[in-house]
Amino acid sequence: MTFRFSITLIAIVSLLGIFVAAQEDSNYDDSDEIGPDDGKYGWHPGNATFYGHPNASGPPDNGGKCGFKNINLPPYNSLTASGSKAMWRDGKGCGACHSVLCNKEDIFGRHPLCSGEEKLITITDECLHGRCDESTYHIDMSGIAFGSLADPGKEFQLQKAGKMRVMIMRVPCDYKGRNIHFHVLKGSNPFYLTLLTEYQNGDGDLSKLEIKEAGSSTWTPLKHSWGKIWSLHSPHPLKGPLY
């Protein structure tokens, strides 16, 4: 089944009093997904790997190639991963939420230390250097995220496996009590605006951002720079407030 929709979001960047129009598009096709109940729930068999320190949560002020901040804090809580090419999607997969599952018996996601409980993982980086090329759906998880799949008290033992089969399903993000946020980044000035987008609810992909200056009827598109970063070079000083 394919879902296609387009919605307009109006958000406020409180730091500069900027109103931003964001267009979100989703083209989601689950016709080739397999898993429990013959694909009814959109599960994909894949791989999960873990390298590094068991308590690693990723760079707190970097967020990998997505540019997120403080991913060791709520709502991410270090439950993050780098995604394979199919999940990264040239950066469109930034911030996408996925349920990850492994249990003790399922042929697609089996390990004797797995709890069998689904865990919500956010893609915050691209998996590079061929580490995620073995399967279409592959996540290279933070130490905390990988350990969260284990039975209680067995986190460190599961981490020693380093790699295992899992089931992965794209799910809508639900940042309770939050709506999409736009952060004005350091280096912005009257001629240059750069924004970081975070906490995007739902399962769509942000495809377009536009602003409108005070006294103007024209919407000006921002350029997607990288990850979740959008920017605008203006030939004149931007006149606020921006809408």
MDAnalysis code that builds the backbone (N, CA, C; Angstrom):
import MDAnalysis as mda
import numpy as np

u = mda.Universe.empty(729, n_residues=243, atom_resindex=np.repeat(np.arange(243), 3), trajectory=True)
u.add_TopologyAttr("name", ["N", "CA", "C"] * 243)
u.add_TopologyAttr("resid", np.arange(1, 244))
u.add_TopologyAttr("resname", ["MET", "THR", "PHE", "ARG", "PHE", "SER", "ILE", "THR", "LEU", "ILE", "ALA", "ILE", "VAL", "SER", "LEU", "LEU", "GLY", "ILE", "PHE", "VAL", "ALA", "ALA", "GLN", "GLU", "ASP", "SER", "ASN", "TYR", "ASP", "ASP", "SER", "ASP", "GLU", "ILE", "GLY", "PRO", "ASP", "ASP", "GLY", "LYS", "TYR", "GLY", "TRP", "HIS", "PRO", "GLY", "ASN", "ALA", "THR", "PHE", "TYR", "GLY", "HIS", "PRO", "ASN", "ALA", "SER", "GLY", "PRO", "PRO", "ASP", "ASN", "GLY", "GLY", "LYS", "CYS", "GLY", "PHE", "LYS", "ASN", "ILE", "ASN", "LEU", "PRO", "PRO", "TYR", "ASN", "SER", "LEU", "THR", "ALA", "SER", "GLY", "SER", "LYS", "ALA", "MET", "TRP", "ARG", "ASP", "GLY", "LYS", "GLY", "CYS", "GLY", "ALA", "CYS", "HIS", "SER", "VAL", "LEU", "CYS", "ASN", "LYS", "GLU", "ASP", "ILE", "PHE", "GLY", "ARG", "HIS", "PRO", "LEU", "CYS", "SER", "GLY", "GLU", "GLU", "LYS", "LEU", "ILE", "THR", "ILE", "THR", "ASP", "GLU", "CYS", "LEU", "HIS", "GLY", "ARG", "CYS", "ASP", "GLU", "SER", "THR", "TYR", "HIS", "ILE", "ASP", "MET", "SER", "GLY", "ILE", "ALA", "PHE", "GLY", "SER", "LEU", "ALA", "ASP", "PRO", "GLY", "LYS", "GLU", "PHE", "GLN", "LEU", "GLN", "LYS", "ALA", "GLY", "LYS", "MET", "ARG", "VAL", "MET", "ILE", "MET", "ARG", "VAL", "PRO", "CYS", "ASP", "TYR", "LYS", "GLY", "ARG", "ASN", "ILE", "HIS", "PHE", "HIS", "VAL", "LEU", "LYS", "GLY", "SER", "ASN", "PRO", "PHE", "TYR", "LEU", "THR", "LEU", "LEU", "THR", "GLU", "TYR", "GLN", "ASN", "GLY", "ASP", "GLY", "ASP", "LEU", "SER", "LYS", "LEU", "GLU", "ILE", "LYS", "GLU", "ALA", "GLY", "SER", "SER", "THR", "TRP", "THR", "PRO", "LEU", "LYS", "HIS", "SER", "TRP", "GLY", "LYS", "ILE", "TRP", "SER", "LEU", "HIS", "SER", "PRO", "HIS", "PRO", "LEU", "LYS", "GLY", "PRO", "LEU", "TYR"])
u.atoms.positions = np.array([
    [0.842, -1.193, 0.000],
    [0.000, 0.000, 0.000],
    [0.879, 1.245, 0.000],
    [0.470, 2.211, -0.770],
    [1.245, 3.445, -0.862],
    [0.437, 4.607, -0.317],
    [1.059, 5.408, 0.543],
    [0.436, 6.591, 1.109],
    [1.154, 7.817, 0.571],
    [0.415, 8.768, 0.057],
    [1.007, 10.014, -0.399],
    [0.199, 11.165, 0.179],
    [0.872, 12.066, 0.870],
    [0.163, 13.196, 1.428],
    [1.103, 14.373, 1.570],
    [0.542, 15.534, 1.706],
    [1.323, 16.753, 1.878],
    [0.609, 17.622, 2.893],
    [1.303, 18.023, 3.956],
    [0.719, 18.877, 4.967],
    [1.624, 20.072, 5.196],
    [1.047, 21.152, 5.644],
    [1.821, 22.353, 5.940],
    [1.856, 22.564, 7.435],
    [3.048, 22.790, 7.947],
    [3.251, 23.041, 9.367],
    [3.724, 24.470, 9.543],
    [3.206, 25.152, 10.512],
    [3.697, 26.474, 10.861],
    [4.320, 26.378, 12.238],
    [5.597, 26.679, 12.339],
    [6.323, 26.573, 13.603],
    [6.972, 27.894, 13.938],
    [7.299, 28.085, 15.197],
    [7.901, 29.326, 15.663],
    [9.294, 29.057, 16.183],
    [10.255, 29.812, 15.700],
    [11.593, 29.793, 16.278],
    [11.624, 30.929, 17.287],
    [11.491, 30.581, 18.563],
    [11.293, 31.604, 19.590],
    [12.499, 32.504, 19.764],
    [13.689, 31.993, 19.443],
    [14.892, 32.778, 19.658],
    [14.860, 34.083, 18.876],
    [14.417, 34.018, 17.625],
    [14.375, 35.221, 16.799],
    [12.959, 35.598, 16.383],
    [11.969, 34.914, 16.924],
    [10.600, 35.212, 16.564],
    [10.326, 34.940, 15.100],
    [10.836, 33.848, 14.578],
    [10.701, 33.532, 13.163],
    [9.590, 32.509, 12.976],
    [8.684, 32.798, 12.051],
    [7.665, 31.850, 11.667],
    [8.134, 31.161, 10.394],
    [8.115, 29.851, 10.388],
    [8.636, 29.101, 9.256],
    [7.556, 28.168, 8.731],
    [7.367, 28.153, 7.428],
    [6.439, 27.213, 6.808],
    [7.223, 26.012, 6.341],
    [6.793, 24.853, 6.749],
    [7.498, 23.621, 6.380],
    [6.544, 22.702, 5.647],
    [6.976, 22.205, 4.520],
    [6.176, 21.242, 3.781],
    [6.767, 19.871, 3.975],
    [5.906, 18.935, 4.319],
    [6.333, 17.573, 4.633],
    [5.659, 16.628, 3.656],
    [6.456, 15.787, 2.995],
    [5.921, 14.825, 2.039],
    [6.295, 13.430, 2.472],
    [5.387, 12.494, 2.264],
    [5.673, 11.095, 2.574],
    [5.224, 10.228, 1.421],
    [6.120, 9.387, 0.934],
    [5.787, 8.361, -0.037],
    [6.251, 7.043, 0.554],
    [5.310, 6.314, 1.088],
    [5.661, 5.118, 1.863],
    [5.009, 3.916, 1.224],
    [5.812, 2.979, 0.823],
    [5.315, 1.785, 0.148],
    [5.750, 0.564, 0.943],
    [4.777, -0.164, 1.517],
    [5.121, -1.326, 2.322],
    [4.814, -2.630, 1.600],
    [4.643, -2.574, 0.281],
    [4.214, -3.749, -0.457],
    [5.241, -4.860, -0.447],
    [6.537, -4.528, -0.258],
    [7.561, -5.560, -0.297],
    [8.107, -5.875, 1.082],
    [7.424, -5.443, 2.136],
    [7.918, -5.688, 3.475],
    [7.460, -7.065, 3.956],
    [8.308, -7.711, 4.752],
    [7.990, -9.031, 5.242],
    [8.192, -9.074, 6.741],
    [7.629, -10.083, 7.364],
    [7.793, -10.214, 8.802],
    [6.557, -10.849, 9.400],
    [6.264, -10.553, 10.677],
    [5.098, -11.139, 11.334],
    [3.823, -10.887, 10.534],
    [2.936, -11.882, 10.462],
    [1.667, -11.798, 9.749],
    [1.858, -11.398, 8.290],
    [2.848, -11.989, 7.635],
    [3.076, -11.788, 6.200],
    [3.223, -10.319, 5.821],
    [3.880, -9.555, 6.651],
    [4.184, -8.177, 6.298],
    [3.138, -7.175, 6.741],
    [2.119, -7.630, 7.436],
    [1.056, -6.724, 7.862],
    [1.609, -5.550, 8.644],
    [2.638, -5.793, 9.431],
    [3.164, -4.744, 10.288],
    [4.415, -4.084, 9.713],
    [4.791, -4.442, 8.500],
    [5.894, -3.749, 7.847],
    [7.265, -4.027, 8.415],
    [7.498, -5.234, 8.918],
    [8.806, -5.563, 9.480],
    [9.775, -5.977, 8.381],
    [11.045, -5.584, 8.530],
    [12.121, -6.006, 7.641],
    [13.149, -6.805, 8.443],
    [13.624, -7.928, 7.943],
    [14.768, -8.576, 8.580],
    [16.032, -7.798, 8.266],
    [16.888, -7.639, 9.246],
    [18.112, -6.874, 9.037],
    [19.173, -7.230, 10.054],
    [20.199, -6.425, 10.093],
    [21.312, -6.638, 11.015],
    [21.473, -5.440, 11.939],
    [21.954, -5.714, 13.134],
    [22.341, -4.668, 14.079],
    [23.766, -4.933, 14.528],
    [24.579, -3.892, 14.563],
    [25.949, -4.022, 15.026],
    [26.221, -2.986, 16.106],
    [27.286, -3.239, 16.835],
    [27.715, -2.322, 17.887],
    [29.235, -2.358, 17.981],
    [29.840, -1.188, 17.938],
    [31.287, -1.058, 18.118],
    [31.531, 0.043, 19.156],
    [32.575, -0.098, 19.913],
    [32.930, 0.993, 20.809],
    [32.624, 0.712, 22.258],
    [32.469, 1.776, 23.030],
    [32.281, 1.676, 24.477],
    [30.846, 1.264, 24.798],
    [30.644, 0.357, 25.762],
    [29.289, -0.095, 26.092],
    [28.336, 1.020, 26.496],
    [28.871, 2.083, 27.105],
    [28.004, 3.182, 27.545],
    [27.982, 4.333, 26.550],
    [28.533, 4.106, 25.361],
    [28.593, 5.179, 24.378],
    [27.191, 5.571, 23.937],
    [27.010, 6.879, 23.755],
    [25.707, 7.375, 23.320],
    [25.822, 8.229, 22.072],
    [27.020, 8.306, 21.502],
    [27.202, 9.182, 20.364],
    [27.647, 10.550, 20.826],
    [28.146, 11.396, 19.927],
    [28.630, 12.719, 20.305],
    [27.492, 13.613, 20.783],
    [27.551, 14.135, 22.015],
    [26.424, 14.880, 22.570],
    [26.107, 16.167, 21.838],
    [27.088, 16.809, 21.227],
    [26.831, 18.089, 20.568],
    [26.991, 18.002, 19.057],
    [26.966, 16.799, 18.525],
    [27.175, 16.635, 17.096],
    [25.983, 15.946, 16.448],
    [25.638, 14.778, 16.948],
    [24.530, 14.052, 16.359],
    [24.857, 13.496, 14.996],
    [26.150, 13.279, 14.735],
    [26.545, 12.701, 13.464],
    [26.199, 13.599, 12.289],
    [25.902, 12.982, 11.147],
    [25.639, 13.726, 9.926],
    [24.252, 14.351, 9.891],
    [23.445, 14.123, 10.928],
    [22.146, 14.806, 11.013],
    [22.277, 16.181, 11.655],
    [23.290, 16.352, 12.508],
    [23.489, 17.643, 13.158],
    [22.688, 17.843, 14.423],
    [22.058, 16.785, 14.951],
    [21.274, 16.924, 16.173],
    [22.173, 17.271, 17.354],
    [21.573, 17.860, 18.377],
    [22.280, 18.236, 19.593],
    [21.845, 17.349, 20.757],
    [22.784, 17.073, 21.650],
    [22.475, 16.426, 22.927],
    [21.644, 15.155, 22.767],
    [22.103, 14.256, 21.906],
    [21.325, 13.042, 21.680],
    [21.417, 12.065, 22.849],
    [22.255, 12.392, 23.849],
    [22.298, 11.577, 25.067],
    [21.189, 11.958, 26.040],
    [20.457, 13.024, 25.747],
    [19.391, 13.509, 26.620],
    [18.022, 13.219, 26.004],
    [16.923, 13.352, 26.804],
    [15.582, 13.186, 26.239],
    [15.353, 14.188, 25.101],
    [14.608, 13.824, 24.073],
    [13.844, 12.569, 23.954],
    [14.621, 11.418, 23.319],
    [15.881, 11.653, 22.909],
    [16.633, 10.583, 22.239],
    [17.171, 9.558, 23.239],
    [17.668, 10.025, 24.368],
    [18.127, 9.136, 25.441],
    [19.159, 8.110, 24.973],
    [19.994, 8.503, 24.029],
    [21.067, 7.648, 23.506],
    [20.567, 6.454, 22.702],
    [19.272, 6.345, 22.488],
    [18.720, 5.244, 21.700],
    [18.776, 5.624, 20.221],
    [19.991, 5.625, 19.694],
    [20.239, 6.130, 18.353],
    [21.077, 5.129, 17.559],
    [21.116, 5.353, 16.241],
    [21.874, 4.449, 15.381],
    [22.231, 5.145, 14.081],
    [23.276, 4.627, 13.423],
    [23.597, 5.002, 12.057],
    [22.868, 4.041, 11.132],
    [22.350, 4.566, 10.026],
    [21.559, 3.738, 9.132],
    [22.289, 3.354, 7.859],
    [21.933, 2.208, 7.307],
    [22.462, 1.769, 6.019],
    [21.944, 2.687, 4.919],
    [22.418, 2.464, 3.713],
    [22.039, 3.311, 2.588],
    [20.532, 3.386, 2.412],
    [19.858, 2.248, 2.537],
    [18.409, 2.209, 2.359],
    [17.676, 2.971, 3.448],
    [18.268, 3.057, 4.630],
    [17.631, 3.758, 5.740],
    [18.065, 5.214, 5.805],
    [19.287, 5.497, 5.359],
    [19.805, 6.864, 5.374],
    [19.163, 7.703, 4.275],
    [18.999, 7.112, 3.096],
    [18.319, 7.743, 1.961],
    [18.859, 9.138, 1.651],
    [20.173, 9.210, 1.497],
    [20.834, 10.483, 1.150],
    [20.494, 11.595, 2.140],
    [20.304, 11.232, 3.399],
    [20.027, 12.209, 4.442],
    [18.558, 12.382, 4.768],
    [17.660, 11.909, 3.906],
    [16.233, 12.046, 4.188],
    [15.814, 11.180, 5.366],
    [16.630, 10.166, 5.678],
    [16.312, 9.307, 6.814],
    [16.706, 9.887, 8.152],
    [17.323, 11.073, 8.154],
    [17.694, 11.736, 9.412],
    [16.471, 11.910, 10.300],
    [16.583, 11.449, 11.542],
    [15.492, 11.634, 12.486],
    [14.371, 10.622, 12.360],
    [14.456, 9.706, 11.386],
    [13.411, 8.697, 11.234],
    [13.416, 7.753, 12.435],
    [12.230, 7.360, 12.857],
    [12.083, 6.464, 14.001],
    [11.813, 5.045, 13.516],
    [12.445, 4.089, 14.163],
    [12.293, 2.680, 13.804],
    [12.125, 1.844, 15.063],
    [11.211, 0.899, 15.002],
    [11.136, -0.120, 16.047],
    [12.115, -1.227, 15.698],
    [12.864, -1.669, 16.704],
    [13.848, -2.733, 16.516],
    [13.509, -3.855, 17.491],
    [13.559, -5.076, 17.001],
    [13.138, -6.216, 17.805],
    [14.064, -7.399, 17.568],
    [14.454, -8.042, 18.642],
    [15.077, -9.358, 18.544],
    [14.546, -10.196, 19.696],
    [14.434, -11.492, 19.474],
    [13.979, -12.355, 20.559],
    [14.777, -13.656, 20.551],
    [14.369, -14.601, 21.340],
    [15.179, -15.802, 21.531],
    [14.935, -16.873, 20.478],
    [13.848, -16.745, 19.695],
    [13.490, -17.834, 18.804],
    [13.274, -17.430, 17.352],
    [12.864, -16.194, 17.086],
    [12.552, -15.781, 15.718],
    [13.769, -15.958, 14.812],
    [13.575, -16.601, 13.679],
    [14.688, -16.869, 12.777],
    [15.300, -15.585, 12.231],
    [14.486, -14.515, 12.129],
    [14.988, -13.262, 11.583],
    [15.684, -12.388, 12.626],
    [15.414, -12.593, 13.886],
    [16.020, -11.758, 14.909],
    [16.230, -12.544, 16.177],
    [17.224, -13.407, 16.179],
    [17.333, -14.391, 17.253],
    [18.644, -14.244, 18.011],
    [18.526, -14.190, 19.338],
    [19.691, -14.251, 20.213],
    [19.191, -14.651, 21.596],
    [19.879, -15.559, 22.290],
    [19.369, -16.051, 23.579],
    [19.263, -14.993, 24.664],
    [19.931, -13.862, 24.498],
    [19.869, -12.809, 25.515],
    [18.869, -11.714, 25.178],
    [18.195, -11.816, 24.038],
    [17.243, -10.766, 23.642],
    [15.987, -10.818, 24.497],
    [15.447, -9.665, 24.777],
    [14.256, -9.579, 25.622],
    [12.969, -9.829, 24.846],
    [12.989, -9.605, 23.536],
    [11.771, -9.724, 22.742],
    [10.907, -8.484, 22.787],
    [11.382, -7.425, 23.424],
    [10.635, -6.176, 23.498],
    [11.108, -5.221, 22.397],
    [10.146, -4.554, 21.766],
    [10.485, -3.562, 20.750],
    [11.124, -2.334, 21.403],
    [12.141, -1.792, 20.742],
    [12.780, -0.572, 21.202],
    [12.736, 0.470, 20.083],
    [12.443, 1.692, 20.446],
    [12.368, 2.785, 19.483],
    [13.751, 3.402, 19.304],
    [14.236, 3.375, 18.080],
    [15.571, 3.870, 17.749],
    [15.448, 4.999, 16.727],
    [16.233, 6.046, 16.915],
    [16.236, 7.176, 15.980],
    [17.513, 7.173, 15.150],
    [17.377, 7.352, 13.840],
    [18.536, 7.437, 12.962],
    [19.143, 8.838, 13.084],
    [20.408, 8.895, 13.492],
    [21.074, 10.187, 13.673],
    [22.357, 10.315, 12.861],
    [22.689, 9.279, 12.088],
    [23.944, 9.323, 11.340],
    [23.884, 8.325, 10.194],
    [24.838, 8.443, 9.284],
    [24.980, 7.501, 8.179],
    [26.047, 6.472, 8.524],
    [25.753, 5.221, 8.218],
    [26.729, 4.163, 8.451],
    [27.703, 4.129, 7.280],
    [28.985, 4.361, 7.564],
    [29.997, 4.533, 6.524],
    [31.003, 3.380, 6.498],
    [31.902, 3.442, 5.526],
    [33.055, 2.548, 5.419],
    [32.660, 1.080, 5.254],
    [31.513, 0.838, 4.658],
    [31.112, -0.527, 4.359],
    [30.633, -1.344, 5.530],
    [30.487, -0.726, 6.702],
    [30.108, -1.502, 7.884],
    [28.674, -2.013, 7.808],
    [27.845, -1.387, 6.986],
    [26.427, -1.747, 6.943],
    [26.005, -2.226, 5.555],
    [26.939, -2.802, 4.808],
    [26.653, -3.197, 3.430],
    [26.155, -4.629, 3.294],
    [26.152, -5.389, 4.383],
    [25.776, -6.797, 4.284],
    [24.296, -6.995, 4.012],
    [23.463, -6.087, 4.476],
    [22.023, -6.226, 4.291],
    [21.419, -4.871, 3.977],
    [20.255, -4.893, 3.363],
    [19.581, -3.640, 3.014],
    [19.255, -2.844, 4.264],
    [18.737, -3.522, 5.269],
    [18.361, -2.857, 6.514],
    [19.382, -3.227, 7.594],
    [20.227, -2.280, 7.899],
    [21.312, -2.498, 8.841],
    [21.471, -1.228, 9.663],
    [21.537, -1.395, 10.975],
    [21.755, -0.259, 11.867],
    [22.992, -0.517, 12.716],
    [23.838, 0.488, 12.794],
    [25.015, 0.451, 13.654],
    [24.666, 1.272, 14.889],
    [24.388, 0.606, 15.983],
    [23.744, 1.223, 17.133],
    [24.748, 1.754, 18.150],
    [24.290, 2.737, 18.917],
    [25.071, 3.159, 20.072],
    [25.119, 2.016, 21.078],
    [26.102, 2.051, 21.974],
    [26.218, 0.992, 22.963],
    [24.970, 0.851, 23.813],
    [24.413, 1.968, 24.217],
    [23.214, 1.933, 25.052],
    [22.032, 1.371, 24.272],
    [21.900, 1.754, 23.015],
    [20.788, 1.266, 22.196],
    [20.885, -0.242, 21.980],
    [22.070, -0.732, 21.652],
    [22.263, -2.166, 21.423],
    [21.946, -2.949, 22.698],
    [22.441, -2.470, 23.822],
    [22.196, -3.149, 25.093],
    [20.749, -3.137, 25.518],
    [19.982, -2.143, 25.039],
    [18.576, -2.041, 25.437],
    [17.733, -3.198, 24.914],
    [18.248, -3.950, 23.929],
    [17.514, -5.085, 23.371],
    [17.616, -6.335, 24.240],
    [18.443, -6.280, 25.269],
    [18.712, -7.472, 26.084],
    [17.703, -7.645, 27.219],
    [17.694, -8.850, 27.763],
    [16.973, -9.085, 29.014],
    [17.548, -8.168, 30.086],
    [16.728, -7.734, 31.049],
    [17.236, -6.871, 32.116],
    [18.451, -7.475, 32.802],
    [19.482, -6.660, 32.947],
    [20.704, -7.113, 33.586],
    [21.676, -7.831, 32.659],
    [21.288, -8.050, 31.394],
    [22.130, -8.776, 30.442],
    [22.684, -7.852, 29.347],
    [22.620, -6.539, 29.577],
    [23.009, -5.588, 28.538],
    [24.461, -5.772, 28.090],
    [25.377, -5.854, 29.048],
    [26.788, -5.969, 28.698],
    [27.085, -7.294, 27.999],
    [26.412, -8.358, 28.422],
    [26.635, -9.655, 27.786],
    [26.174, -9.635, 26.332],
    [25.039, -9.003, 26.077],
    [24.555, -8.923, 24.701],
    [25.491, -8.073, 23.841],
    [26.023, -7.002, 24.417],
    [26.927, -6.139, 23.665],
    [28.165, -6.897, 23.172],
    [28.566, -7.933, 23.907],
    [29.738, -8.707, 23.499],
    [29.506, -9.437, 22.175],
    [28.236, -9.643, 21.816],
    [27.937, -10.301, 20.544],
    [28.402, -9.439, 19.382],
    [28.276, -8.124, 19.538],
    [28.750, -7.196, 18.512],
    [27.880, -7.100, 17.283],
    [27.215, -8.198, 16.931],
    [26.389, -8.233, 15.723],
    [25.321, -9.294, 15.879],
    [24.121, -8.994, 15.393],
    [23.055, -9.985, 15.438],
    [21.959, -9.616, 14.445],
    [21.126, -10.593, 14.155],
    [19.979, -10.375, 13.297],
    [18.857, -9.743, 14.111],
    [18.140, -8.812, 13.482],
    [17.031, -8.137, 14.143],
    [15.911, -7.934, 13.134],
    [14.764, -7.507, 13.638],
    [13.659, -7.056, 12.806],
    [13.559, -5.543, 12.957],
    [13.338, -4.844, 11.843],
    [13.320, -3.382, 11.836],
    [12.057, -2.902, 11.128],
    [11.382, -1.913, 11.719],
    [10.172, -1.365, 11.119],
    [10.135, 0.153, 11.280],
    [9.924, 0.865, 10.214],
    [9.742, 2.317, 10.274],
    [8.415, 2.609, 10.952],
    [8.437, 3.506, 11.924],
    [7.234, 3.876, 12.662],
    [7.158, 5.394, 12.769],
    [5.974, 5.951, 13.000],
    [5.876, 7.396, 13.195],
    [6.605, 7.827, 14.465],
    [7.293, 8.940, 14.394],
    [7.886, 9.519, 15.604],
    [6.780, 10.169, 16.428],
    [6.899, 10.083, 17.720],
    [5.899, 10.670, 18.615],
    [6.618, 11.307, 19.791],
    [7.022, 12.560, 19.613],
    [7.701, 13.294, 20.675],
    [6.635, 13.970, 21.529],
    [6.157, 13.247, 22.493],
    [5.026, 13.704, 23.297],
    [5.332, 15.054, 23.946],
    [4.384, 15.976, 23.822],
    [4.547, 17.299, 24.399],
    [5.437, 18.225, 23.587],
    [5.884, 17.761, 22.421],
    [6.742, 18.575, 21.569],
    [6.151, 18.630, 20.166],
    [6.448, 19.716, 19.482],
    [6.145, 19.811, 18.070],
    [7.458, 20.065, 17.360],
    [7.435, 20.136, 16.047],
    [8.675, 20.343, 15.324],
    [9.356, 21.632, 15.792],
    [10.668, 21.565, 16.028],
    [11.453, 22.698, 16.512],
    [12.407, 23.162, 15.424],
    [12.615, 24.459, 15.370],
    [13.605, 25.037, 14.478],
    [14.588, 25.841, 15.317],
    [15.864, 25.458, 15.292],
    [16.890, 26.142, 16.057],
    [17.733, 26.992, 15.113],
    [17.862, 28.279, 15.440],
    [18.755, 29.148, 14.679],
    [20.178, 28.856, 15.136],
    [21.038, 28.495, 14.205],
    [22.379, 28.065, 14.551],
    [23.373, 29.216, 14.565],
    [24.439, 29.000, 15.311],
    [25.522, 29.965, 15.401],
    [26.069, 30.268, 14.008],
    [26.334, 31.520, 13.762],
    [26.816, 31.944, 12.452],
    [25.751, 32.637, 11.629],
    [24.476, 32.515, 12.055],
    [23.409, 33.225, 11.343],
    [23.555, 34.727, 11.542],
    [23.182, 35.483, 10.530],
    [23.233, 36.948, 10.581],
    [22.174, 37.491, 9.645],
    [22.022, 38.834, 9.518],
    [20.951, 39.374, 8.668],
    [21.000, 38.899, 7.218],
    [22.180, 38.472, 6.747],
    [22.307, 38.032, 5.360],
    [22.343, 36.506, 5.217],
    [22.433, 35.805, 6.332],
    [22.563, 34.352, 6.274],
    [21.800, 33.729, 7.436],
    [20.902, 32.816, 7.107],
    [20.102, 32.131, 8.114],
    [20.322, 30.636, 7.974],
    [20.624, 29.973, 9.089],
    [20.777, 28.519, 9.071],
    [19.991, 27.918, 10.231],
    [19.190, 26.898, 9.931],
    [18.279, 26.309, 10.898],
    [18.522, 24.817, 11.035],
    [18.358, 24.317, 12.255],
    [18.341, 22.886, 12.538],
    [16.905, 22.510, 12.875],
    [16.374, 21.474, 12.210],
    [15.023, 21.007, 12.509],
    [15.101, 19.751, 13.365],
    [14.256, 19.709, 14.391],
    [14.219, 18.567, 15.310],
    [12.790, 18.267, 15.721],
    [12.614, 17.077, 16.291],
    [11.362, 16.645, 16.912],
    [10.198, 16.682, 15.923],
    [10.427, 16.157, 14.741],
    [9.397, 16.108, 13.719],
    [8.532, 14.881, 13.941],
    [7.287, 15.090, 14.354],
    [6.378, 13.983, 14.601],
    [5.879, 13.386, 13.292],
    [5.362, 12.166, 13.377],
    [4.861, 11.487, 12.196],
    [5.963, 10.710, 11.494],
    [5.639, 10.182, 10.310],
    [6.605, 9.365, 9.583],
    [6.933, 9.943, 8.213],
    [6.635, 11.214, 7.993],
    [6.965, 11.854, 6.727],
    [8.378, 12.390, 6.721],
    [8.805, 12.855, 5.554],
    [10.139, 13.420, 5.385],
    [10.005, 14.894, 5.046],
    [10.741, 15.723, 5.757],
    [10.696, 17.155, 5.505],
    [11.378, 17.447, 4.176],
    [10.633, 17.999, 3.236],
    [11.166, 18.179, 1.891],
    [11.313, 19.633, 1.487],
    [10.714, 20.558, 2.237],
    [10.782, 21.957, 1.815],
    [10.566, 22.891, 2.995],
    [11.363, 23.946, 3.083],
    [11.191, 24.997, 4.082],
    [11.169, 26.341, 3.370],
    [10.267, 27.219, 3.769],
    [10.177, 28.553, 3.189],
    [9.971, 29.581, 4.287],
    [10.437, 30.808, 4.047],
    [10.187, 31.916, 4.965],
    [9.620, 33.093, 4.182],
    [8.941, 33.978, 4.898],
    [8.409, 35.196, 4.297],
    [8.775, 36.372, 5.193],
    [9.421, 37.383, 4.609],
    [9.834, 38.553, 5.380],
    [8.644, 39.460, 5.679],
    [8.788, 40.248, 6.735],
    [7.759, 41.219, 7.091],
    [7.522, 42.174, 5.927],
    [6.252, 42.422, 5.615],
    [5.909, 43.338, 4.545],
    [5.994, 42.745, 3.153],
    [6.339, 41.476, 3.046],
    [6.475, 40.829, 1.746],
    [5.393, 39.765, 1.578],
    [5.017, 39.522, 0.332],
    [4.049, 38.469, 0.037],
    [4.726, 37.254, -0.590],
    [6.062, 37.278, -0.653],
    [6.818, 36.228, -1.315],
    [7.398, 35.245, -0.307],
    [7.182, 33.977, -0.572],
    [7.811, 32.925, 0.228],
    [9.133, 32.550, -0.416],
    [10.199, 32.569, 0.378],
    [11.540, 32.271, -0.124],
    [11.992, 30.907, 0.391],
    [12.357, 29.989, -0.506],
    [12.771, 28.656, -0.059],
    [14.159, 28.651, 0.548],
    [14.340, 27.853, 1.575],
    [15.660, 27.595, 2.134],
    [16.268, 26.395, 1.405],
    [17.578, 26.329, 1.394],
    [18.289, 25.229, 0.755],
    [18.626, 24.166, 1.798],
    [18.417, 22.918, 1.424],
    [18.809, 21.828, 2.312],
    [20.320, 21.688, 2.254],
    [20.992, 21.995, 3.356],
    [22.456, 21.963, 3.384],
    [22.968, 20.547, 3.583],
    [22.581, 19.919, 4.692],
    [22.966, 18.545, 5.004],
    [22.173, 18.099, 6.215],
    [21.991, 16.778, 6.334],
    [21.272, 16.261, 7.497],
    [19.956, 16.973, 7.707],
    [19.798, 17.561, 8.868],
    [18.600, 18.326, 9.204],
    [18.872, 19.835, 9.215],
    [19.886, 20.255, 8.478],
    [20.283, 21.658, 8.430],
    [19.785, 22.296, 7.138],
    [19.132, 23.456, 7.271],
    [18.623, 24.225, 6.136],
    [19.190, 25.642, 6.221],
    [19.444, 26.265, 5.083],
    [20.080, 27.585, 5.112],
    [19.562, 28.482, 3.996],
    [19.794, 29.771, 4.178],
    [19.404, 30.778, 3.190],
    [20.462, 31.867, 3.129],
    [20.994, 32.133, 1.941],
    [21.856, 33.280, 1.685],
    [20.992, 34.370, 1.072],
    [20.872, 35.493, 1.748],
    [20.010, 36.577, 1.274],
    [20.841, 37.691, 0.639],
    [20.414, 38.242, -0.509],
    [21.142, 39.343, -1.133],
    [20.942, 40.678, -0.412],
    [20.038, 40.685, 0.560],
    [19.763, 41.893, 1.333],
    [19.526, 41.494, 2.786],
    [19.617, 42.411, 3.723],
    [19.343, 42.062, 5.123],
    [17.913, 41.561, 5.283],
    [17.756, 40.433, 5.915],
    [16.416, 39.894, 6.147],
    [15.668, 40.809, 7.087],
    [14.426, 41.079, 6.760],
    [13.600, 41.986, 7.552],
    [12.606, 41.200, 8.400],
    [12.765, 41.282, 9.705],
    [11.886, 40.560, 10.600],
    [10.689, 41.360, 11.046],
    [9.727, 40.697, 11.686],
    [9.763, 39.248, 11.917],
    [9.539, 38.476, 10.619],
    [10.121, 37.280, 10.586],
    [9.967, 36.398, 9.423],
    [8.815, 35.442, 9.657],
    [8.085, 35.139, 8.615],
    [6.939, 34.237, 8.716],
    [7.145, 33.003, 7.854],
])
